[in-house]
Amino acid sequence: MPDDILTIYAGTQPDKLAVIDDKADGHLARWTYAELEAAANRLGNALLSLGAQPGQKVVWCGPNSLPVVAIFNAARKIGVVAVPLNYRLTPEEARYVIEDCDAEFGYVDAEYAHLFAGLAGTLPKLRQVVVFGGPAADGMLSSEELTAAASEQPPDVGDAAGAGGTMIYTSGTTGKPKGAVRRAMDPASGLALLNLLGYRPDDVYLTSGPLYHSGPALVLGIGLVYGQTIIVQRKFDAEDWLRLLDKYQATSTFSAPALMRMVCALPEEIKARYDRSSMRIMLANAAPWSFALKQQYVADFPADSLWEIYGSTELGVDCVLEPKDQMRKPGSCGKPAPGVEIVLFDEDGNEVTGTGPGHPGELYVRSAGVFNEYYKQPDSYDASSRGDFHTVGDIAYWDDEGYLYICDRKSDMIISGGMNIYPAEIEAALEQHPAIYDVAVFGVPSEDWGESVHATVVLAPGASLSPAEISEFAKQHLASYKVPRSVDYVDELPRTGSGKILKRQLRAPYWAGRAAQVG
């Protein structure tokens, strides 16, 4: 069995900084590659001493930190599956994930140990919980004490090393989250994608958002495979993110739109304090970036750094929009990524061959990077498949140059008077208004039309905008049937940890008491 990639780097570049946790309050923690290797080995051996075996699930929970990076590597080394648990979940939601994935061990930040403590006695399969970053709660083990007694030598599990794969739970924007299992990555297409993006060993990756989300975790893992330095930010703060970018001259990151919207919305005098010129690769993902946000980003950062990648937990990276096309192709998510084949099917199951917005279809992907199963939900997996092609329900169309445009998620589509209306198009138009900071569009009941278009708006600080003014603005950019018929205002939109808007929460009050709810 070849040496683990981290073991190799611990030998070839032992003193290079691997992970840095630099907090605004002055707390600084750093691991070199030799230290990360030792920490991962100790944690892996400690889990083996508790009875963990290759193939078993270890659920981990906590904000970004050095120990979180350690569990990624320890799990790979001993062949277990590290299952991330969103620390923002309610106890009921957390119990569902822990129980559904059949986790036998937990690895939790002390700040969130109460989440597991509150579930004591309700999870018979969970054999032991290990706490890091602080004292262990009653009935739990201290990671510090456990790893202090463990060996720093690479764990010996034979051919099982690296065979655990991944299982990440979907965002649950439309219902209960599902565990998407991926048993292996595709090295050839992955390397082709990274070459396209221009990744280098001397890049410095700055986390933007939580590592329990598949995108930030994947890109962090890529950074370690390249032997890069990783900067972890425990919880996102816009100005502190700029401080870290400036201090460490970070060159790459992966970000949901909500986070970069916060950065770009900072006052000019604050942004001017920090050098932003080092950014080479901004991977826009997790949810669609509006054209308005892209315009804001290229005004604040190097224009040639903005890459958009379209994909999902299940399907991996499927499309890439290069920096040269960002302003030329508003609304597009690019062309198929290396090794990816995309087909659109209409409602009758026929392949869509036409181009333009008048020829939409449900997007199906075939590639070596597609997930292998929904854990314990074979019917859901089969329902999302057409032979070797798989879908997450996105509706899209091609343009005549072979660029793809995502209309919306099939479940979010509004049907009003027999017309298919895609909220993402309306949201993109409304976000062009300088007084609109954030917006969600969805369908609400209409006696006349079945559904009507509704917009929930977050106004920019200090701005005012009436529903009538929103309607008039929308009419300048959209066909009349797409203009919102009703508007309400909130201070903040509900989102998943990965940045996706929870439209089911916004829709629920409007559809309460009805036998059927659209979407």
Order of alpha helices (4+ residues) and beta strands (2+ residues): alpha-beta-beta-alpha-beta-alpha-beta-alpha-beta-alpha-beta-beta-alpha-beta-beta-alpha-beta-alpha-beta-alpha-beta-alpha-alpha-beta-alpha-beta-beta-beta-beta-beta-beta-alpha-beta-beta-beta-beta-beta-beta-alpha-beta-beta-alpha-beta-alpha
